Amino acid sequence: MALTALDPRTALVVIDLQRGIAGAPTQPYSGAEVVARSVELADAFRARDLPVVLVRVSFAPDWADRVPGRTEHQGGGGSYPEGWDTIVDELSGHPGDVHVTKHNWGAFHGTDLDVQLRRRGVTQIVLTGIATSIGVESTARAAYEHGYHVTVATDAVADMAPETHANSVERIFPRLGETGTTAEVLELLAKTHS
């Protein structure tokens, strides 16, 4: 599906571009590429007084806030280095940005993201971040279920494996909203929010 519209109150929602995640090996784009494209979008949104939401994942040192469900793959656990959950410097330092800390894959469950968006009159979100099939897809699914129009900047998301990235971009996101490249989002933003 091609990108067709951006609502008057569209927010950029950046998923998990933090020190301990953005430097990990990703496909088909590097973390540095995802960060650079997210910064480009964030600058354009800020210039138009549209909300920028920076989402990070973090856990208590004793992991008491970690999702307790039984899974076949036990990821995480143990300890992370100091500052691993700090938003990357390239996106930090903008006092008007909204900051959300999550303890799950998706950015809606257990956070105030929905309240923050609704207070600002947001009806659509543009998503970027890492990982495509985990945090980004989980947030896209919840946004769709909350009634938001969803757009994913397909070259501003990346995953640990090319097949999981491709599955989300080709099969899942078109069922939840629209997709487009960073350049396409910026072009439409310039046309509709000049």
N, C-alpha and C positions, 0 to 999 in steps of 0.2 A: 504494500500500500504506500502510495506517495504521501508526502507531507502536504496537507491542504490548508491548514489554518492554525493560527495561534490566537487564543482568546485574549481580550483586553487585559485580564489579570492572570497572566501565566507566570509560574515560578520555575526557576531552575532548582532542581534537587540533585545534589552531588553526593554520591554514595561511597563512603569508606575510602576517600582519598586522604589517607593518613600515613604517617611515616612507616609503620610496620606492614602496610599492605601495598602502597604505591610502588615500592621498590622490588616487589616479588616478580619473578618471571611470569609474563602473561602473553596471551595470543589473541587475536592476530596483531594487536598493537601493544607496544611497551607501556609500562606505567607512566613513563615520561611523556609519551604521546597523549595518553588519556588525560594526564594532568594539564598539559599545554592546551589541549582543545577545551577542557573544562574551564580553564582560566579565560580563554577567549570568549566563551559563552558567558561566564560570570561577569566579565567586564562589560559586555554588551547589555546584559540584563540590568546591572547596576546603573549604567548610563541612562537607562530608560525608567529608572525608579521601580523596577520589577524585583520581586523578592528572590534572593539567593539563599538556599538552605544547604548548610554543610552538615552532613550526617556522618557520624563516626560510630564505630562499634567499640565497646569497652566492657570489661568485666571486673568485678570486685577481686581483690587479691586472693580471697579464699574460694572464688568461683561460685559463691552462694547465689548469684543472680544469673547463672548460666541455665539455659533451657535443659530441663532434666530428662527429656524423653529418651527412650532406648533406641539406639541406631546401630546399624551394622558397621558404620565407619565412625570411629571415635576421633574426631578432630579436636584440636585445641588442648586445653588442660595445661598443667604446669604453670610456668611463669613466663611473662613477656618482658623484654627489655624496657627500661625506663623510657617513656615518651613514645612508645610504639603506637599509641592511640591518639597522638596529636595530629591535627590536620596539617597537611604539608604547607610549608612556608609560602609557596606560590599562591595559595588560596586564602591565607590567613590575613588578619589585620584590617578587616573591613567591619567597622562597628555596626553597620546596618544589617549585616547578615544574620540569619537565624541559625542557631546551633542546636542540633538534636543528637542526643546520645542514645543509642539503642543497645539492647542486650540479646537481640535475635537477628535472624537474617534480614527481615524486612524492617523498614523504618517506621511503619505505622503502629504495630502491636507494642503496647507498653510504653509508648512515648506520647508527647503532645503535638506531634507533627500535624495531625488533622486539625486540631484547634488552632495552631499557628497559621495554617493555610487559610482556614475559613475566616479567621479574624481579619485577614488581609484581603478577603474577597476573591481568593484564588479559585479558578475553575479548571485550570489545566496545569499539568506539570511537564517539564522537559527533564529527562533523566540522563545522567552520566555516571560513570564510576566503575568500580571493580568489586566484585566479579559479576560478569554479565548474568550467569545462570543462578547466582545465589542472591546477593544483596539487591542487585538491580532488578532482577526478575521478581523476587518476592515483593519488593516495593511497588513495582508496576502492577502486579496482580492485586495488591491491596488498594492501590490508588483507583484502579478500575472498579473494584467492588465498593469503594467509597463514593463513586460517582464522578470522579475527575476524568477529564480528557487526558490521555497519556500520550506522550511523544518520547521516543528514545533516540538520542543522537548516536547512531550506530557506530561511528568511528571514534566516539568518546567513551566507549565501554570496552572492556577486555576481560578475559577469563584465563584460567590456568590451562585449559585445553581448547584447541580450535573447534572440536566437534560440539562441546557444550555451548560455546559462544554462538556457533552457527545455528544450533537448535533453537536457542532463545530468539535470535534475530530473525530467523527464517520462519519458524513455526509458532512461537509463543507471542512475541510482541505484536505481530499483525492482528492477532485475535483480541488484544487488549487496547490497541490504539493505533497510532501511526508511527512510522520510522522515517528518519532522514539523516543525512550527514550533518556535521557541524556547519559546513558552508551553507547547506540548504536551510537550516534553522536560522542562521544569521541573516540570510537573504530575506526570508519571510519576516523575521523580526524587524528588519530595516523597512520593509514595505508597510507593515501593519502597526508599527510603534515608532514612527518617526517624530 
